[in-house]
């Protein structure tokens, strides 16, 4: 396991405190797994429950900073950089599925020696978490879905998915990662977000690796979260039963990317609780870090009961 230091892309005044905290209290490490290198950030207690955080398509491990620091007194917090993000090795598949990311996730948890954790997936990370649940892996006692991306791989959404993939990849080619960083905060956050939060979203986007982002676009537009969680028999051969580890769905009340209506419908289909995060857009864990940390912490008791009685 090695420690690395990140050189900031930009040092806007409003980011100085966050960047200082990032390197001082949420430093980046790397670890070799059976399937390649994974970079991640961590903080917190070695004796509490383990919380593993999965970011979305336009983000990275660092984006969880404020949420992670609110959990560090109670838990060992780990945020990975998905394959192709940060210093993590990209997947070998040109068009990977969520199951491919889930396989690397399990190799990552195994390399770290994690037996039980609370797994939290945001946006596209929620699709990876769902695939982990449905894939029969057993290193997550509870799985929480935050603003889950449902994907466009179903028959009903496939044409739209092809259009979105073309649009996203054309944008990457024409304006690049820096141009994407300037555009994205308008949709990622609510109108109430602070200038510092908008700057933080831009800073994290600026670290995107075009190869990893391209693979993630193909995941978003070619796969379907419901394939992995058998809802009324829809899951097919990828999900033999609705995974018991699935604990709850959360969504920002002002989310225009993965809307509250879609998130609520998924929770109802899964027959698990649904909760809104007030005064938050899509990147709810950035805009309302305290509320999201409290929501995650609410699953620690359930987690400890499982460990005690299993």
C-alpha positions as CSV (number, residue, x, y, z in Angstrom):
1,X,0.0,0.0,0.0
2,X,1.5,3.4,-0.9
3,X,0.7,7.0,-0.1
4,X,0.5,9.7,-2.8
5,X,0.2,13.4,-2.8
6,X,-2.1,15.3,-5.1
7,X,-1.1,18.5,-6.8
8,X,-4.1,20.8,-7.1
9,X,-5.3,21.7,-10.6
10,X,-6.5,25.1,-9.3
11,X,-6.2,26.9,-6.0
12,X,-9.1,29.3,-5.9
13,X,-9.4,31.2,-2.6
14,X,-12.6,29.3,-1.7
15,X,-10.9,25.9,-2.0
16,X,-7.8,26.5,0.2
17,X,-9.4,25.1,3.3
18,X,-10.8,22.1,1.5
19,X,-7.5,21.3,-0.2
20,X,-5.7,21.6,3.1
21,X,-8.2,19.2,4.8
22,X,-7.9,16.8,1.8
23,X,-4.2,16.2,2.1
24,X,-4.1,16.5,5.9
25,X,-7.1,14.3,6.9
26,X,-8.3,12.5,3.8
27,X,-5.1,11.5,2.1
28,X,-4.9,9.3,-1.0
29,X,-3.4,5.8,-1.0
30,X,-3.1,3.1,-3.6
31,X,-3.3,-0.7,-3.3
32,X,-2.7,-3.5,-5.7
33,X,-5.6,-5.9,-6.1
34,X,-6.0,-9.1,-8.0
35,X,-7.5,-7.0,-10.9
36,X,-5.2,-4.0,-10.9
37,X,-4.3,-0.8,-8.9
38,X,-7.0,1.1,-7.0
39,X,-6.5,4.5,-5.5
40,X,-8.7,5.6,-2.6
41,X,-8.9,8.1,0.3
42,X,-9.6,7.2,3.9
43,X,-10.0,8.6,7.4
44,X,-11.4,7.7,10.8
45,X,-11.4,5.1,13.4
46,X,-10.0,1.6,12.9
47,X,-12.4,0.2,15.5
48,X,-15.8,1.4,14.2
49,X,-17.8,0.1,11.3
50,X,-16.3,0.5,7.8
51,X,-18.1,2.8,5.4
52,X,-17.1,2.5,1.7
53,X,-18.2,5.4,-0.6
54,X,-18.6,5.1,-4.3
55,X,-18.7,8.3,-6.4
56,X,-20.6,9.1,-9.6
57,X,-19.6,9.6,-13.2
58,X,-18.3,13.2,-13.0
59,X,-16.5,13.0,-9.7
60,X,-13.9,11.1,-7.6
61,X,-13.0,10.0,-4.1
62,X,-11.9,13.5,-3.0
63,X,-15.5,14.8,-3.6
64,X,-16.6,12.9,-0.4
65,X,-14.3,15.0,1.8
66,X,-16.8,16.9,4.0
67,X,-19.1,14.0,4.3
68,X,-16.2,11.6,5.3
69,X,-14.9,14.0,7.9
70,X,-18.3,14.1,9.5
71,X,-18.2,10.3,9.8
72,X,-14.6,9.8,10.9
73,X,-15.2,9.9,14.7
74,X,-17.6,6.9,14.3
75,X,-16.3,4.9,11.5
76,X,-13.4,3.9,9.2
77,X,-14.3,5.8,6.0
78,X,-13.0,4.7,2.6
79,X,-13.8,6.4,-0.7
80,X,-12.5,4.7,-3.8
81,X,-11.6,6.1,-7.2
82,X,-13.5,3.8,-9.5
83,X,-11.6,2.0,-12.3
84,X,-10.2,4.7,-14.7
85,X,-10.6,7.5,-12.1
86,X,-7.7,9.0,-10.1
87,X,-4.8,6.6,-10.2
88,X,-7.0,3.5,-10.4
89,X,-6.4,1.1,-13.3
90,X,-9.1,1.3,-16.0
91,X,-11.1,-1.8,-16.7
92,X,-10.0,-3.9,-19.7
93,X,-13.5,-3.9,-21.3
94,X,-14.2,-1.0,-23.7
95,X,-17.9,-1.0,-22.7
96,X,-18.0,-2.4,-19.2
97,X,-21.1,-3.3,-17.3
98,X,-21.9,-2.5,-13.6
99,X,-20.9,-6.2,-12.9
100,X,-17.4,-5.5,-14.1
101,X,-17.0,-2.6,-11.7
102,X,-18.6,-4.7,-8.9
103,X,-16.0,-7.4,-9.5
104,X,-13.2,-4.9,-9.1
105,X,-14.9,-3.5,-6.0
106,X,-14.9,-6.9,-4.4
107,X,-11.2,-7.3,-5.2
108,X,-10.5,-3.9,-3.7
109,X,-12.4,-4.8,-0.4
110,X,-10.6,-8.1,-0.3
111,X,-7.2,-6.5,-0.7
112,X,-8.0,-4.2,2.2
113,X,-9.1,-7.1,4.3
114,X,-12.7,-5.7,4.6
115,X,-15.2,-8.4,5.6
116,X,-18.3,-6.3,6.4
117,X,-19.0,-2.7,5.5
118,X,-21.8,-0.2,4.9
119,X,-21.5,0.5,1.1
120,X,-22.8,3.8,-0.2
121,X,-23.2,4.4,-3.9
122,X,-24.0,7.9,-5.3
123,X,-25.4,8.2,-8.8
124,X,-23.5,5.9,-11.1
125,X,-21.8,4.5,-8.0
126,X,-25.3,3.4,-6.9
127,X,-25.5,1.2,-10.1
128,X,-22.2,-0.3,-9.1
129,X,-23.4,-0.9,-5.6
130,X,-26.6,-2.5,-6.9
131,X,-24.5,-4.8,-9.1
132,X,-22.4,-5.7,-6.1
133,X,-25.6,-6.6,-4.1
134,X,-27.0,-8.6,-7.0
135,X,-23.7,-10.3,-7.8
136,X,-23.7,-12.5,-4.7
137,X,-20.8,-10.7,-3.1
138,X,-20.8,-10.8,0.7
139,X,-18.6,-7.9,2.0
140,X,-21.4,-5.3,2.3
141,X,-23.8,-5.8,5.2
142,X,-25.8,-2.7,4.2
143,X,-26.0,-1.0,0.9
144,X,-27.3,2.6,0.6
145,X,-28.3,4.1,-2.8
146,X,-27.9,7.9,-3.1
147,X,-29.5,9.7,-6.1
148,X,-29.2,6.4,-8.0
149,X,-28.6,6.5,-11.7
150,X,-30.9,3.9,-13.2
151,X,-29.1,3.6,-16.5
152,X,-30.4,3.4,-20.1
153,X,-29.8,-0.2,-20.9
154,X,-33.4,-1.4,-20.8
155,X,-35.3,-1.9,-24.0
156,X,-37.5,1.1,-23.3
157,X,-34.6,3.5,-22.7
158,X,-31.9,2.1,-25.1
159,X,-32.4,4.6,-27.9
160,X,-32.3,7.5,-25.5
161,X,-29.1,6.0,-24.0
162,X,-27.4,5.9,-27.4
163,X,-28.3,9.6,-27.9
164,X,-26.9,10.5,-24.4
165,X,-23.7,8.5,-25.0
166,X,-23.1,10.4,-28.3
167,X,-23.8,13.7,-26.7
168,X,-21.5,13.1,-23.7
169,X,-18.7,11.8,-25.8
170,X,-19.0,14.6,-28.3
171,X,-18.9,17.1,-25.4
172,X,-15.7,15.4,-24.1
173,X,-14.1,15.7,-27.5
174,X,-15.1,19.3,-28.3
175,X,-14.6,21.1,-25.0
176,X,-12.6,18.6,-23.0
177,X,-12.6,18.0,-19.2
178,X,-11.9,21.6,-18.3
179,X,-14.9,22.8,-20.3
180,X,-17.1,20.1,-18.7
181,X,-16.0,21.4,-15.3
182,X,-17.3,24.8,-16.0
183,X,-20.7,23.6,-17.2
184,X,-21.5,20.9,-14.6
185,X,-22.2,22.7,-11.3
186,X,-25.4,24.2,-12.7
187,X,-27.0,20.7,-12.9
188,X,-25.1,19.0,-10.0
189,X,-26.2,21.5,-7.3
190,X,-29.3,23.4,-6.3
191,X,-29.8,27.1,-6.7
192,X,-29.0,27.5,-2.9
193,X,-25.5,26.0,-3.3
194,X,-22.6,28.2,-2.1
195,X,-19.8,29.4,-4.4
196,X,-17.4,27.2,-2.5
197,X,-19.5,24.1,-3.2
198,X,-19.7,25.0,-6.9
199,X,-15.9,25.4,-7.0
200,X,-15.5,22.1,-5.3
201,X,-17.6,20.3,-7.9
202,X,-15.6,22.0,-10.7
203,X,-12.3,21.1,-9.0
204,X,-13.2,17.4,-8.8
205,X,-14.4,17.2,-12.4
206,X,-11.1,18.7,-13.5
207,X,-9.4,15.4,-12.5
208,X,-11.4,13.2,-14.8
209,X,-9.4,10.8,-16.9
210,X,-11.0,10.7,-20.4
211,X,-10.6,6.9,-20.7
212,X,-12.2,6.2,-17.4
213,X,-15.0,8.7,-18.1
214,X,-15.6,7.2,-21.5
215,X,-16.0,3.7,-20.0
216,X,-18.4,5.1,-17.4
217,X,-20.5,6.8,-20.1
218,X,-20.8,3.4,-21.7
219,X,-21.9,1.9,-18.4
220,X,-24.5,4.6,-17.8
221,X,-25.9,4.3,-21.3
222,X,-25.6,0.6,-21.8
223,X,-26.6,-1.0,-18.5
224,X,-29.7,-1.0,-16.3
225,X,-29.7,-1.0,-12.5
226,X,-32.8,-3.1,-12.4
227,X,-30.9,-6.0,-14.0
228,X,-29.1,-6.5,-10.7
229,X,-32.0,-6.3,-8.2
230,X,-34.8,-8.6,-9.0
231,X,-38.0,-6.5,-8.9
232,X,-41.1,-8.5,-9.6
233,X,-39.1,-11.0,-11.5
234,X,-37.5,-8.4,-13.8
235,X,-34.0,-9.1,-12.7
236,X,-33.4,-12.1,-15.0
237,X,-30.5,-14.4,-14.4
238,X,-28.3,-11.6,-12.9
239,X,-30.3,-11.3,-9.7
240,X,-31.8,-14.5,-8.2
241,X,-33.6,-12.6,-5.5
242,X,-33.9,-9.0,-4.2
243,X,-30.7,-8.5,-2.2
244,X,-31.3,-8.3,1.5
245,X,-28.4,-5.9,1.9
246,X,-30.2,-3.0,0.2
247,X,-31.1,-0.7,3.0
248,X,-32.5,2.6,1.6
249,X,-32.7,5.1,-1.2
250,X,-32.0,8.8,-0.7
251,X,-32.2,11.7,-3.2
252,X,-31.7,15.5,-3.1
253,X,-35.1,17.3,-3.0
254,X,-33.9,19.6,-5.8
255,X,-32.2,16.9,-7.9
256,X,-32.8,17.4,-11.6
257,X,-30.4,14.6,-12.8
258,X,-31.8,11.6,-10.9
259,X,-35.1,13.0,-9.9
260,X,-36.9,12.4,-6.6
261,X,-39.8,10.8,-8.5
262,X,-37.5,8.2,-10.1
263,X,-35.6,7.5,-6.9
264,X,-38.9,7.1,-4.9
265,X,-40.2,4.7,-7.6
266,X,-37.1,2.6,-7.3
267,X,-37.4,2.5,-3.5
268,X,-41.0,1.5,-3.7
269,X,-40.2,-1.3,-6.2
270,X,-37.5,-2.5,-3.9
271,X,-39.7,-2.1,-0.9
272,X,-37.1,-0.2,1.1
273,X,-37.3,3.2,2.7
274,X,-37.0,6.4,0.7
275,X,-35.8,9.7,2.1
276,X,-35.3,13.2,0.6
277,X,-32.3,15.3,1.5
278,X,-33.7,18.8,1.8
279,X,-32.0,21.8,0.1
280,X,-29.9,19.7,-2.1
281,X,-29.4,18.9,-5.8
282,X,-27.8,15.9,-7.4
283,X,-24.5,16.1,-5.5
284,X,-26.4,16.0,-2.2
285,X,-23.4,14.8,-0.2
286,X,-21.5,17.9,-1.2
287,X,-24.3,20.4,-0.7
288,X,-25.6,18.8,2.5
289,X,-22.7,16.8,3.9
290,X,-24.0,16.8,7.4
291,X,-27.4,15.5,6.5
292,X,-26.0,12.8,4.3
293,X,-23.5,11.8,6.9
294,X,-26.4,11.5,9.5
295,X,-28.3,9.4,7.0
296,X,-25.4,7.0,6.6
297,X,-24.8,6.9,10.3
298,X,-28.4,5.8,10.8
299,X,-27.4,2.5,9.2
300,X,-24.6,1.8,11.6
301,X,-26.9,0.3,14.3
302,X,-28.5,-2.1,11.7
303,X,-25.0,-3.0,10.6
304,X,-23.7,-3.7,14.2
305,X,-26.8,-5.8,14.8
306,X,-26.0,-8.0,11.8
307,X,-22.4,-8.4,12.9
308,X,-23.5,-9.3,16.4
309,X,-26.2,-11.8,15.5
310,X,-24.5,-13.4,12.4
